[in-house]
Amino acid sequence: MGAHPSGAPDSESGRALLAAVARAHYLEGRSRVDIADELGVSRFKVARLLARATEQGIVTIQINDQGLPAPDLAGRLRAELGLDACRVVRSHGDGDSIRHHVGTAAAGLLSETLRPDEVLGVAWGRTLTATTSQLERLPRLSVVQLTGVIAGDISSSPIEVARQVFSHSGGDVHPIFAPLFVPDAKTAEGLRRHPDIRAVMTLFPRLTTAVLSVGSWDPPDSQMRGVLPDEDLARVVDGGVVADIAGILLTGSGAPVDPALQERCITISYEQLRAVPRVIAVAGGAAKANAVRVVARAGLITELVTDQTLALAVLGGPDA
């Protein structure tokens, strides 16, 4: 090691010694006893040198737990939200990183728990896109698109999400080739009467599972917010919208914000979604904590796949 444990710890030679001891122990895998014998000191002295190396920033500790489950946190979150199940994973970094890890966990959950001949409903969202991109296997089942399409990234559209799930299941797929919302209720009713769209919507009461993303309006983290016409946007904001799920806009109490707007939407209804036996929300990031609380309070979801930042935000703080 070429250094004797002498010299002030903050001196250049002292810091060099700390680095040498740390390198021998952490990188070369040598025991404290071996290092102590070489230096002619006790193993307790070596332990103090290693602690000092950490205190002075010569040694830094990084835990690579990206994507790993946090079962204790999941159990507390499930109890807090009153859900049947929660899956929480560790994730750090930007929104894309969080969506990747949460989506991977959701894909694993679907592969593990879906059963043959289920009727699976899907909507849209960047986290759902991340989920479907990580799917590896699914049983044969029917895939039902639950909403019309919003403008924007086609890769995150409900048609693409449904297609991706279908490609892994080999069952039937039932798309809705229509916009999510239209200018008036008469046009919406006409679309609902179209034979192809009516055939899909008649499947809504037969859903056994749905997998959906959650949008937040306060703070804003919702694709739907960006595509509503200004007049509708102003009205729902004045009405107290805080969350959306499957094109359904909700107040803080979990009630629909604007029934007139919902009449203009081609989507599963509030009542139909509440009747689905299993609804899995897939969402990540602390910004969506309040929105997740709202959809859970409304009884619109039964399970949640998320990351630790959202879980901790729901539970009340960074050390909750």
N, C-alpha and C positions, 0 to 999 in steps of 0.2 A: 504493500500500500504506500510505502515510501514516506510516511508522515508519522510523527509522534504526537500524542494528544496533549500538546502544549500550545501556548499562545492564546491571545485573547480571542473569544469566539467570534467577535465582529471584525477581526483583522483578516487580511487576505489569506494568511496561512491558516487561520482558524476556520474560515469558510471553506478553504480547500480541503481541510481535514473532514469537515462535515459532509462535503460532497463525495469524498472518497469512501467514507463509511457508508453513506447512503447508496452509492453505486454498488459497492461490494454486497450489501444486503439485498437491495431491491432488484437490481438488474442482474447480478451474478449469482444470486441465490445462496450466498454464503450465510451460515448461521451466526448469531450474535456471539456465541461461544468461540467460534473459529476466528472471528474478527478480534475479539477480546484477547485471545491468545497471541495473535500477531502483534497487537499493540502493547501487550503487557499490562492490560487493565482488566477490571471486572466486566462481566456481561451487563451489569447494571449501568456502568459508565457508558457502554455502547448504546444501551437503550436511551440514555439521556442525550447522547449525541444525535441519535436518530430523531428524537422528539424536537431537539433544537433545529435540526435541518428542516423540519416541517414548519416550525414557527418562523423561521427566517425566509421561507419561500424557496429554499433550495430544493426541497421535495414538495411537489404538488400532487394531490390525489384526484383522479378522475374516475368516476364510476360509469362504465359503459352499459347502462341499463335501458337503452333505447328499445322500445317495443316490448319490454318484459312486463308481465302482469303484476298488478298490485292488489292482491286478493283482500287484504285487510281494508284497504281504502274502498274497494268495491262493495264490501259488506256494509260498511258505514253509509255509503252513498245509497245503496238499495234501501236501507232502513229509513234514511232521511227523506227519500222521494216516494216511499211506499210502492216500490216496483217489485215485480216478480224476480228480476235478476239484473245485475250490472256486471259489466266487464270493464276494468280500468287498466290502461297500460301506461308505462312511463314514456314520455316523449318530451323532447327539448328542441328548441330552435324555432324556425318560422312556421307560418301556416301550412306550407306545403309539407314540411316534415311531420307536423302533427297529423295532417290528413292522411299521410302515408301510413303512419303507425296505427292510427285508429282504424283506417280502412283495412289494414292487414288483419287486425284483431277481429273486425266484423266479418271479413271473409272467412276466417277460421271458424267463427261461431256458426255461420250459415252452413259451412261444409259439415260441421260436426252434428248439427241439430235438425236440419231440414230432413223431412222424410219423403219417400216416393209418393207421388200423386197429390202432393200439396198444391194449393193455389196461392202463389206468392205475388203480392202486390209491390210495385216499386214506383218511386217518383223520380226526382232528379236532385242534383247537387254535386259539388266538387268532392265531398267526402264519400258520397255514393259512387262516384266515378273511381275514386281511389279504392273503394271496396271491390268493385267488379273487376278492376285490373289485377287484383290479387287472388281472385278465385282460382282454385285448382280443380275442384271436383264438386259436383252437385248431383243429387238423385234426379231422376226424371220427374219433372213437375210442370205445372202450367204457370206462365209468367204473365201478369196482367199489369199494364200501364195504368196508373191511377190518376194522372193529370194530363192535360194538354201541354203544349210546348210553350216555353217562354223564349223570347229573343235572346241571343247571346251565343255563348260557346256551345257548338253542337255536340262536342265531346261530353258535355255535362247534361245533355238533354235527357228527358225520360225515355225517349225512343232508343237512344244509345245505351242507356243503363239497362233497359229491358232486353235489347239485343245481346249485350254482353252476358247477362244472366242466362238467357236462352242458349247461347253458344256453349255454355258449360253444363246445361241440364239435358239437352236433347228432347225436351218436351214441347209443349205448345207455347206460342207467344201471341199476345193479344195487344197490339199497339193502338194508340189513339192519334190519328193524323189530323190534329186540330190544334188551334192555339189554346193556351190556358184561359185567357180572358178575351172577351169580345165587347164591342161598344154598347150593346143593349141586350136585355133579357130575351127579347124575341129571337134575336139571332142565335143566342145560346140555346134556347129551347129547340130551334130548328136543327142545330147541330146534334143535340142529344137524340133527336128523332131519326137522324141518319142511320140506316141499317147497320153500318159497320161500327159506328160509335155506340149505338144502342146495344149491340151484341157484347161489346166490351163492358159497358156499364152494368149490364145484367149480371156480370160475374162478381161485382163488388160484394154482394151478400154472401158469396161462397168463399171469400178469402179465408185462409187459415193462418197466414202470416203476412205481414207487411214490413218492409224495411225502408226507412225514411230519414231524410236529413232534417235539421231544424235550423230555421233562420232567426236571427236576432235583429230587432229594430232599435233597441236602446240598451247598449250601444249598437250601432248599425253594423251588421254582418249578415246580410241577406241578399241573394241574387234577385229575389222578387222585388225588393225595394227599388232596384235600379231600372226596372222595366215598366212600372206602373205609370200611366199618364199623370201629368201634374195635378189635374183636378182630383183624381182618385187618391193620389198620394197625400195631398193636403187633407182630404176628408178622413182617411184612416189614421193619419197622424193626430188630427184633432180628436179622433175617437179613442185614442189611447192605445194604439197597436204596440205590442211589445214582442210578438213572436209570430212565426208562420211555420206551418207544417203541411205538406201536400197541397199547397195553394190556399190553405185555410188561415186567415188572419185572426189573431187572438189578442184580447186585452189582458191586462195583468191578472184578472180574475179567471182567465181561461175561457171566456165567452167569445163567440164570433164578433168581430168588430163591426162589420158593415154587411148585413144580410143582403142588401141590394147588390153590392159588388159580388158577393158569392153566387147570386143568381146568374151573374154574367160569366161565371167561371165554369170551365169544363173540367171537373175534378170530382173525386170522391167527396161525399158530404161529411159534415161534422158528425152527424148521427151514425152514418155508415162506418166511419173510421173508429168511432168508440165501440162499435159492435164487433170489430175484428178481434178474434181471440188472442192473437199475439202480434204486437206491434213493436218493432225494434227501432229505436232512434239511434242514429250514428252521428255523433257531433263531437268536436274538440275545440279547445281554447277557452280561456276564462271568460271571454266576451259573451259566450253563449250560455253562461250559467243561469241567468234569470229566465231566458227563453226556455231552457230545459225544465226549470222549475214550473213554468206556466203550463207546458204541454203535459207534464206529469200530473199537475194539480187538476187539469181538465179531464184526466182519464183517457188521453189520446195515445199514450204509449204504455207498454207493459215491461219493456226492457230498455237498457241503455248501454251502448258501447262508447267509451270516451277515454280521455287522457287525464293525467293527474292534475293538470292545471284547472280544468273545468271542475273536476271532482272537489278539489280543495276550495275553489271559489263557491261552490254550492254549500259546502260544509262550514264556510265562514271565515276562511283565511289561510295563509300560507302554512301554518302549523296546526291546522284543525285536525 
